[in-house]
Amino acid sequence: MTDPASLAVEGHNKLGNDAPSGRAVQPILEEAWAIAIDLRRDLGLSEAIAWADGYLEEVREKESSTAAARWVVVISALAELARASVH
């Protein structure tokens, strides 16, 4: 299985050119990956993805753009974990 730290770097690189970079992003990425790994451990990968998708919808309904952005990163991390477990 791929190292979660290397997946975090890969996920960060996929955020795009207009994404914040450097030290400002690192704590968000670390938190999102920690959440993703905990969800995977507690729920299993497919259930974790479904739960995170549902939670993201709840966050979006409450119009919290910061929280929604964080959960998009969590879901992206879960997707990276899914792809890594397939290879």
Beta strands, then each sheet from edge to edge (+ up, - down):
end
